[in-house]
Amino acid sequence: MARPDTTETVSRALYDNVRLQFVAFVRIAVDFPNSGATGLSGAVTVACAGALLGDYVLMGSEAIWEAGVVLGVPQISVADTIALVFSNGTAGALNPASNTCRFTVLRAN
């Protein structure tokens, strides 16, 4: 079952007065693999102790991603692991530069 967009879900939870509990914060350099052609994608995983399936993940990056990097919604793929997928939106090969990202994990009470 696909999860709804995290931003929309968190916004809705706040609107409905659902209490969100802070679970974890991770700041780490994210370095996506090379992507050979348009539409190809890659993924990275980030260790995050205490994160569980169903938790909400918010992400911010400390620098602007280069043109052509299309980010997916970060999510908990398995316990203690955040997955982040990207797609190549350019007309050719893409090797995104490393970027420091901040992940905040929240859980609805």
C-alpha positions in Angstrom: 0.0 0.0 0.0 1.4 3.4 -1.0 1.9 5.9 1.7 0.4 9.4 1.3 2.8 12.3 0.8 4.6 13.0 4.1 4.1 16.7 4.0 0.4 16.4 3.4 0.1 13.7 6.1 2.0 15.7 8.7 0.0 18.9 7.9 -3.3 16.9 8.2 -2.2 15.5 11.6 -1.4 18.9 12.9 -4.7 20.2 11.6 -6.5 17.3 13.3 -4.6 18.0 16.6 -2.9 14.7 16.5 0.1 14.8 18.7 3.4 14.1 17.0 6.2 12.7 19.0 9.8 13.4 18.1 11.7 10.2 17.4 15.0 11.0 15.9 17.2 13.5 14.1 20.0 12.6 11.7 22.4 14.9 9.9 24.4 13.1 7.2 26.1 13.5 3.8 23.9 11.9 1.1 25.8 10.8 -2.0 23.5 9.3 -4.7 25.0 6.8 -7.2 25.6 7.7 -10.8 22.6 7.7 -13.0 23.3 6.8 -16.6 20.3 8.2 -18.5 17.0 10.1 -18.3 14.5 8.6 -16.0 16.9 6.2 -14.3 16.9 6.4 -10.5 19.0 5.5 -7.5 18.4 5.3 -3.8 20.3 5.7 -0.6 19.5 4.5 2.9 20.3 6.3 6.1 20.6 4.6 9.5 18.1 6.1 12.0 17.9 4.4 15.4 14.3 4.2 16.7 12.5 4.8 13.4 9.6 2.4 12.7 7.4 1.7 9.7 4.6 4.3 9.6 6.7 7.1 11.1 6.8 10.4 9.3 10.1 11.7 7.8 10.8 15.3 7.1 14.0 16.2 5.2 15.9 19.4 4.4 19.2 19.8 2.6 21.9 22.3 3.3 22.6 23.1 -0.3 20.6 23.2 -3.5 20.6 20.0 -5.5 21.8 20.5 -9.0 19.5 20.7 -12.0 17.9 17.4 -12.9 17.8 15.8 -9.5 14.2 14.8 -8.7 13.8 13.7 -5.1 11.2 11.2 -3.9 9.6 11.5 -0.4 11.8 10.1 2.3 10.3 7.2 4.2 11.1 4.4 6.6 11.8 1.4 4.5 12.5 -1.0 7.5 12.9 -0.4 11.2 15.9 2.0 11.9 16.3 2.9 8.2 15.3 5.9 6.1 15.2 5.4 2.3 15.5 8.3 -0.2 15.1 7.8 -3.9 16.1 10.2 -6.7 15.4 10.2 -10.4 17.5 11.7 -13.2 15.4 14.4 -14.9 18.1 15.4 -17.4 18.8 14.4 -21.0 22.0 12.5 -20.1 24.1 10.9 -17.4 24.0 12.5 -13.9 26.3 12.1 -11.0 24.8 14.3 -8.2 27.3 15.9 -5.8 27.1 14.9 -2.2 24.8 17.1 -0.1 24.4 17.2 3.7 20.8 16.4 4.6 18.8 16.6 7.9 16.1 14.0 8.6 13.6 14.4 11.4 11.4 11.4 12.3 8.1 11.9 14.0 5.5 9.5 15.2 1.7 10.0 15.7 0.6 9.3 19.3 
